[in-house]
């Protein structure tokens, strides 16, 4: 294993830990970034660029939605006070 492969291992381990803890959105996000990272290591002819960026966009969209939900909860909790 090369040092360049450690991000793939970390994303995959993160996905498995999230699945074990039943955190489905975190697991989906980690899986998307793991697939993106592994497709990024392949030669351009082996994996289409659109597929690679689709996984990156899906993972980023999940992160943005989660942050927006937390912000809305925070804003609503301030309004209640």
LUMVEXGU-46627 format. One record per atom (N, C-alpha, C): atom name; x, y, z; residue in one letter. Coordinates in steps of 0.1 Angstrom, whole numbers. Example, Ala and Ser with C-alpha at 12.3 -4.5 7.8 and 13.67 -1.06 7.14 Angstrom:
// residues 2
+------+-------+-------+-------+------+
: name :  east : north :    up : resn :
+------+-------+-------+-------+------+
:    N :   132 :   -57 :    78 :    A :
:   CA :   123 :   -45 :    78 :    A :
:    C :   132 :   -33 :    78 :    A :
:    N :   128 :   -22 :    71 :    S :
:   CA :   137 :   -11 :    71 :    S :
:    C :   129 :     0 :    79 :    S :
+------+-------+-------+-------+------+
***
This chain:
// residues 81
+------+-------+-------+-------+------+
: name :  east : north :    up : resn :
+------+-------+-------+-------+------+
:    N :     8 :   -12 :     0 :    X :
:   CA :     0 :     0 :     0 :    X :
:    C :     9 :    12 :     0 :    X :
:    N :     5 :    22 :    -8 :    X :
:   CA :    13 :    34 :   -10 :    X :
:    C :     7 :    45 :     0 :    X :
:    N :    15 :    55 :     4 :    X :
:   CA :     9 :    65 :    12 :    X :
:    C :    -2 :    73 :     6 :    X :
:    N :    -3 :    72 :    -7 :    X :
:   CA :   -14 :    79 :   -14 :    X :
:    C :   -27 :    72 :   -13 :    X :
:    N :   -27 :    60 :    -8 :    X :
:   CA :   -39 :    52 :    -7 :    X :
:    C :   -46 :    54 :     7 :    X :
:    N :   -39 :    60 :    16 :    X :
:   CA :   -45 :    62 :    30 :    X :
:    C :   -58 :    70 :    30 :    X :
:    N :   -60 :    80 :    22 :    X :
:   CA :   -73 :    87 :    22 :    X :
:    C :   -85 :    77 :    18 :    X :
:    N :   -83 :    68 :     9 :    X :
:   CA :   -93 :    58 :     6 :    X :
:    C :   -96 :    49 :    17 :    X :
:    N :   -86 :    45 :    24 :    X :
:   CA :   -87 :    36 :    36 :    X :
:    C :   -95 :    44 :    47 :    X :
:    N :   -91 :    56 :    49 :    X :
:   CA :   -98 :    64 :    59 :    X :
:    C :  -113 :    67 :    56 :    X :
:    N :  -116 :    70 :    44 :    X :
:   CA :  -130 :    72 :    40 :    X :
:    C :  -138 :    59 :    41 :    X :
:    N :  -132 :    48 :    37 :    X :
:   CA :  -139 :    35 :    39 :    X :
:    C :  -141 :    32 :    53 :    X :
:    N :  -131 :    34 :    61 :    X :
:   CA :  -133 :    31 :    76 :    X :
:    C :  -143 :    40 :    82 :    X :
:    N :  -143 :    52 :    78 :    X :
:   CA :  -153 :    62 :    83 :    X :
:    C :  -167 :    57 :    79 :    X :
:    N :  -169 :    52 :    66 :    X :
:   CA :  -182 :    47 :    62 :    X :
:    C :  -186 :    35 :    70 :    X :
:    N :  -177 :    26 :    73 :    X :
:   CA :  -181 :    14 :    81 :    X :
:    C :  -184 :    18 :    95 :    X :
:    N :  -177 :    28 :   101 :    X :
:   CA :  -180 :    32 :   115 :    X :
:    C :  -194 :    39 :   115 :    X :
:    N :  -197 :    47 :   105 :    X :
:   CA :  -210 :    54 :   105 :    X :
:    C :  -221 :    44 :   103 :    X :
:    N :  -219 :    34 :    95 :    X :
:   CA :  -229 :    24 :    93 :    X :
:    C :  -231 :    16 :   106 :    X :
:    N :  -220 :    13 :   113 :    X :
:   CA :  -222 :     6 :   126 :    X :
:    C :  -229 :    15 :   136 :    X :
:    N :  -228 :    28 :   136 :    X :
:   CA :  -234 :    37 :   145 :    X :
:    C :  -248 :    41 :   140 :    X :
:    N :  -252 :    36 :   129 :    X :
:   CA :  -265 :    39 :   123 :    X :
:    C :  -267 :    54 :   119 :    X :
:    N :  -256 :    60 :   115 :    X :
:   CA :  -256 :    74 :   111 :    X :
:    C :  -256 :    74 :    95 :    X :
:    N :  -268 :    72 :    89 :    X :
:   CA :  -269 :    69 :    75 :    X :
:    C :  -264 :    81 :    66 :    X :
:    N :  -267 :    93 :    70 :    X :
:   CA :  -263 :   104 :    61 :    X :
:    C :  -248 :   106 :    61 :    X :
:    N :  -242 :   104 :    73 :    X :
:   CA :  -227 :   105 :    74 :    X :
:    C :  -221 :    93 :    66 :    X :
:    N :  -227 :    81 :    67 :    X :
:   CA :  -222 :    70 :    59 :    X :
:    C :  -223 :    72 :    44 :    X :
:    N :  -234 :    78 :    40 :    X :
:   CA :  -235 :    80 :    25 :    X :
:    C :  -225 :    91 :    21 :    X :
:    N :  -223 :   101 :    29 :    X :
:   CA :  -213 :   111 :    25 :    X :
:    C :  -199 :   106 :    25 :    X :
:    N :  -196 :    98 :    35 :    X :
:   CA :  -182 :    92 :    35 :    X :
:    C :  -180 :    82 :    23 :    X :
:    N :  -191 :    75 :    20 :    X :
:   CA :  -190 :    66 :     8 :    X :
:    C :  -188 :    73 :    -5 :    X :
:    N :  -195 :    84 :    -6 :    X :
:   CA :  -194 :    92 :   -18 :    X :
:    C :  -179 :    97 :   -20 :    X :
:    N :  -174 :   102 :    -9 :    X :
:   CA :  -160 :   107 :   -10 :    X :
:    C :  -150 :    96 :   -12 :    X :
:    N :  -153 :    84 :    -6 :    X :
:   CA :  -144 :    73 :    -9 :    X :
:    C :  -144 :    69 :   -23 :    X :
:    N :  -156 :    69 :   -29 :    X :
:   CA :  -157 :    65 :   -44 :    X :
:    C :  -150 :    76 :   -52 :    X :
:    N :  -152 :    89 :   -48 :    X :
:   CA :  -145 :    99 :   -56 :    X :
:    C :  -130 :    98 :   -55 :    X :
:    N :  -125 :    95 :   -43 :    X :
:   CA :  -111 :    94 :   -41 :    X :
:    C :  -105 :    82 :   -49 :    X :
:    N :  -112 :    71 :   -49 :    X :
:   CA :  -107 :    60 :   -56 :    X :
:    C :  -108 :    62 :   -71 :    X :
:    N :  -118 :    69 :   -76 :    X :
:   CA :  -119 :    72 :   -90 :    X :
:    C :  -109 :    82 :   -94 :    X :
:    N :  -105 :    90 :   -85 :    X :
:   CA :   -95 :   100 :   -88 :    X :
:    C :   -81 :    94 :   -90 :    X :
:    N :   -79 :    82 :   -85 :    X :
:   CA :   -66 :    75 :   -86 :    X :
:    C :   -65 :    68 :   -99 :    X :
:    N :   -76 :    65 :  -106 :    X :
:   CA :   -77 :    57 :  -118 :    X :
:    C :   -73 :    66 :  -130 :    X :
:    N :   -68 :    60 :  -140 :    X :
:   CA :   -65 :    68 :  -153 :    X :
:    C :   -78 :    73 :  -158 :    X :
:    N :   -77 :    85 :  -165 :    X :
:   CA :   -88 :    91 :  -171 :    X :
:    C :   -97 :    83 :  -180 :    X :
:    N :   -91 :    73 :  -187 :    X :
:   CA :   -98 :    65 :  -196 :    X :
:    C :  -106 :    54 :  -189 :    X :
:    N :  -102 :    51 :  -177 :    X :
:   CA :  -109 :    40 :  -169 :    X :
:    C :  -122 :    45 :  -163 :    X :
:    N :  -122 :    57 :  -159 :    X :
:   CA :  -134 :    62 :  -152 :    X :
:    C :  -138 :    76 :  -158 :    X :
:    N :  -150 :    77 :  -162 :    X :
:   CA :  -154 :    90 :  -168 :    X :
:    C :  -154 :   101 :  -157 :    X :
:    N :  -150 :   113 :  -162 :    X :
:   CA :  -149 :   124 :  -152 :    X :
:    C :  -162 :   128 :  -146 :    X :
:    N :  -173 :   127 :  -154 :    X :
:   CA :  -186 :   130 :  -150 :    X :
:    C :  -190 :   122 :  -138 :    X :
:    N :  -187 :   109 :  -138 :    X :
:   CA :  -190 :   100 :  -127 :    X :
:    C :  -182 :   104 :  -115 :    X :
:    N :  -170 :   107 :  -116 :    X :
:   CA :  -161 :   111 :  -105 :    X :
:    C :  -167 :   123 :   -98 :    X :
:    N :  -170 :   133 :  -106 :    X :
:   CA :  -175 :   146 :  -101 :    X :
:    C :  -190 :   145 :   -96 :    X :
:    N :  -197 :   135 :  -101 :    X :
:   CA :  -211 :   133 :   -96 :    X :
:    C :  -210 :   128 :   -81 :    X :
:    N :  -201 :   119 :   -78 :    X :
:   CA :  -200 :   114 :   -65 :    X :
:    C :  -195 :   126 :   -55 :    X :
:    N :  -186 :   134 :   -60 :    X :
:   CA :  -181 :   145 :   -52 :    X :
:    C :  -192 :   155 :   -50 :    X :
:    N :  -200 :   158 :   -60 :    X :
:   CA :  -211 :   167 :   -58 :    X :
:    C :  -222 :   161 :   -49 :    X :
:    N :  -225 :   148 :   -50 :    X :
:   CA :  -235 :   142 :   -41 :    X :
:    C :  -230 :   143 :   -26 :    X :
:    N :  -217 :   140 :   -24 :    X :
:   CA :  -212 :   141 :   -10 :    X :
:    C :  -212 :   155 :    -5 :    X :
:    N :  -208 :   165 :   -13 :    X :
:   CA :  -209 :   179 :    -9 :    X :
:    C :  -223 :   184 :    -6 :    X :
:    N :  -232 :   179 :   -15 :    X :
:   CA :  -246 :   183 :   -13 :    X :
:    C :  -252 :   178 :     1 :    X :
:    N :  -248 :   166 :     4 :    X :
:   CA :  -252 :   160 :    17 :    X :
:    C :  -247 :   168 :    29 :    X :
:    N :  -234 :   172 :    28 :    X :
:   CA :  -228 :   181 :    38 :    X :
:    C :  -235 :   194 :    39 :    X :
:    N :  -238 :   200 :    28 :    X :
:   CA :  -244 :   213 :    28 :    X :
:    C :  -258 :   212 :    34 :    X :
:    N :  -266 :   202 :    31 :    X :
:   CA :  -279 :   200 :    36 :    X :
:    C :  -279 :   198 :    52 :    X :
:    N :  -269 :   190 :    56 :    X :
:   CA :  -267 :   188 :    71 :    X :
:    C :  -264 :   201 :    78 :    X :
:    N :  -255 :   209 :    72 :    X :
:   CA :  -251 :   222 :    79 :    X :
:    C :  -263 :   231 :    79 :    X :
:    N :  -271 :   231 :    68 :    X :
:   CA :  -283 :   240 :    68 :    X :
:    C :  -293 :   236 :    78 :    X :
:    N :  -295 :   223 :    80 :    X :
:   CA :  -305 :   218 :    90 :    X :
:    C :  -300 :   222 :   104 :    X :
:    N :  -287 :   220 :   107 :    X :
:   CA :  -282 :   224 :   120 :    X :
:    C :  -284 :   239 :   122 :    X :
:    N :  -281 :   247 :   112 :    X :
:   CA :  -282 :   262 :   113 :    X :
:    C :  -297 :   266 :   116 :    X :
:    N :  -306 :   259 :   109 :    X :
:   CA :  -321 :   262 :   111 :    X :
:    C :  -325 :   258 :   125 :    X :
:    N :  -320 :   247 :   130 :    X :
:   CA :  -323 :   243 :   144 :    X :
:    C :  -317 :   253 :   154 :    X :
:    N :  -305 :   258 :   152 :    X :
:   CA :  -299 :   268 :   160 :    X :
:    C :  -307 :   281 :   160 :    X :
:    N :  -311 :   285 :   148 :    X :
:   CA :  -318 :   298 :   146 :    X :
:    C :  -332 :   297 :   153 :    X :
:    N :  -338 :   285 :   152 :    X :
:   CA :  -351 :   284 :   158 :    X :
:    C :  -350 :   283 :   173 :    X :
:    N :  -339 :   278 :   178 :    X :
:   CA :  -337 :   277 :   193 :    X :
:    C :  -335 :   291 :   198 :    X :
:    N :  -328 :   300 :   190 :    X :
:   CA :  -326 :   314 :   195 :    X :
:    C :  -340 :   321 :   195 :    X :
:    N :  -348 :   318 :   185 :    X :
:   CA :  -361 :   325 :   184 :    X :
:    C :  -370 :   321 :   196 :    X :
:    N :  -369 :   309 :   201 :    X :
:   CA :  -377 :   304 :   212 :    X :
:    C :  -374 :   312 :   225 :    X :
:    N :  -361 :   314 :   226 :    X :
:   CA :  -356 :   321 :   238 :    X :
:    C :  -362 :   335 :   238 :    X :
+------+-------+-------+-------+------+
***
